[in-house]
Structure formats: structure tokens, C-alpha cells
Amino acid sequence: MTEYDGPPPLLDIVMPYYGDVPMMQGAVRSVLAQTDARWRLTVVDDGKEPGVPEWFAELGARDPRVRYERNEHNLGITVNFQKCLDAADADLVTMIGCDDEMRPDYVATVLALYEAHPEVAMVQPGVEVIDEHGAVVDPLADRMKRSVFAPKVGGVQIMGGEDLAASLLRANWMYFPSICWRTEAIKKVGFDPAFTIVQDLNVTLSLVKAGEKLAVSDHVCFRYRRHLASESSAQAVDGKRFREERRFFLAEAGRMEELGWHRAARAGRRHLASRLHAATLVPSAAKRGDVASLRRLAGFALLPAKDTAAKDAARNADKG
């Protein structure tokens, strides 16, 4: 990895990279365009695209805040995420997606929020969604996040405890690549290699259970890329996404019961947004005549794990 010998930054921006070169370059340029210069960018390349190391070598020669490393072999999503996190040593860290973009005031916004709210470990700024062409879009999933599940924030709202846990177990309305974290806090949790889809929610809930708080701002300063070619979209079609989500939500429900957070436990057992997501894919599976996918998706959508809920209820009755 190229060395950085400048003054310590306040914010490490780390990018686990694999995939489209022009989109990655757009993400990097959005970092370079920040109005607040108190950042450092580290890119860890998990691919083999030609010309990328040379592009970063030229860029790093002009701006020493840019660091780059290409992995000798493909590590996969979760391991490369952890490697990026390990590279951060500033007080704060943001893990930008390699196809996302920051508005020019992103760094200034999150640093100001931490200055105003030093008690929080996570900052979720306002986000707009863009498509593969960079146009602002408003897909159904994001409309549901905003209008049904996300808190209605005017300015800044501080959240934590069972209220935040229950809210996120109903629907993960946060946008992981846009979140700015206290580095010390997120490093204590890290990324669990058992997950590929819910790793972001696992990190967030782990911090919430540890007593950490979140600041949510309505000021839009991040552009989140939404496109059908994503890994999570492919895994939703074959059911892998929902199998992982169901295992995770039911395990979390048990942990919430142990904390005495019964509303959060119910939200985990019901995993409402996950099941609604499966339901939205049923019509397309039916149209394709994909009977196997149709059955899987319908099962995820219609059948919360009643046996697990019953076992939890019996366990709680025994404790009483």
C-alpha cells in the first residue's frame, strides 16, 4: 500500500473495490472534490482490472492522501471489507461503495455532526439514490424505506437502544456506504465472515446492543447507487439473500429477548421488510414461469418462522 506521511486526517474514507472501473473512478473523483480536506482515501482492490494500479499511481503522485493496494488474490466481500476497516486509523471512518458518490459537502457535514454530537458512534446523513447512469431515481424499495420505515427527521435526531433496534429489525432503512463511524467503535465489532448480505445490519445492531447511539440527519450529501446487477439482487432471485436474512433475524430476536427488548424481538421474528421484499419479486418469478423461485419467494413472504416464535414464547414463560 502506498504510504501517507501528511498530517493525520480526521476521516478515513475506505473503499473495498471490485467491478466497474468508470464507476469506481467516479466515486474516487467525488472524494477528491470534497470542500473539507480533512480526509484520507484508501482503496483496496480485490479485482484484476487492467490499468487500475497505474491510474492510482498517477493519482497518488498528485495527491498523497490517496492510498491504493491490490490484493494478490481475491478475498471476497466480507474479508476485503475487514481489510479496509483494518487500514483505518483516523478517529472516524466511512466505507464508501465503489459505485457510490459523495456530494462535495459530505466530509464537512459528517465532521460537523460529530462535533455537535460527540456522544454518538454512527452518523447517517441524508441520501439520494442514483441509477447506473447517475440519474436520481426513487425505486419502490427506497420509497418504502423513506415513507414507511425510516424515522421522520427534521434536522438531526439521536437514536439508540431498543427503539433503534426494533426500527432496524422491521426494516434496515440505513445506507451502509454513507454512514460515518467512530473507528474505535466499529473496529470492536468488525465484519462477521458468516454473512455476505446482512453484514452491515449485523455491525449496526452489535453497536446498538453495546449501548452506542446514532445521529440521523436529513441533509442530503451522499449518492447511493441502486442497480439490478448488484450481488444482493442476484442473491435475492435465487433465495440466498432471504435464507441468510431469516437466519439472522431469528437469531437476533433471541438476543433481543435476552436483553429484555421484547418489541425488538418481535420485530426480528416478523422481519417485515425482508418478507415484503420477497413478495415484490413473486410477480416477476410467476411471469418467467420459474416455479422453484416462485415457491421459495412465496414461502419467505408469507411464512414467518412460527415455530421459533412459539419456542421463544415458551422460554419466556418458563423464565417467568
Salt bridges, closest charged atoms under 4 A:
ASP12 OD1 - ARG40 NE 2.72
ASP36 OD2 - ARG38 NH2 2.63
ASP45 OD2 - ARG70 NH2 2.96
GLU58 OE2 - ARG62 NH1 3.37
ASP63 OD2 - ARG65 NH2 2.79
GLU69 OE2 - LYS83 NZ 2.92
ASP89 OD1 - ARG40 NH2 2.39
ASP99 OD2 - HIS227 NE2 2.76
GLU101 OE1 - ARG223 NE 3.08
GLU101 OE2 - ARG225 NH2 3.50
ASP105 OD2 - HIS219 NE2 2.63
GLU119 OE2 - HIS117 ND1 3.83
GLU128 OE1 - ARG103 NH2 2.90
GLU128 OE2 - ARG223 NH1 2.79
GLU132 OE2 - HIS133 NE2 3.85
ASP138 OD2 - ARG146 NH2 2.86
ASP142 OD1 - ARG226 NH2 2.68
GLU162 OE1 - ARG263 NH2 3.95
ASP163 OD1 - ARG263 NH2 2.66
GLU245 OE2 - ARG241 NE 2.99
GLU252 OE1 - LYS209 NZ 3.13
GLU252 OE2 - ARG255 NH1 2.71
GLU257 OE1 - HIS262 ND1 2.59
GLU257 OE2 - ARG269 NH1 3.09
ASP290 OD2 - ARG288 NH2 3.51
ASP312 OD2 - ARG269 NH1 3.17
ASP312 OD1 - ARG315 NH2 3.44
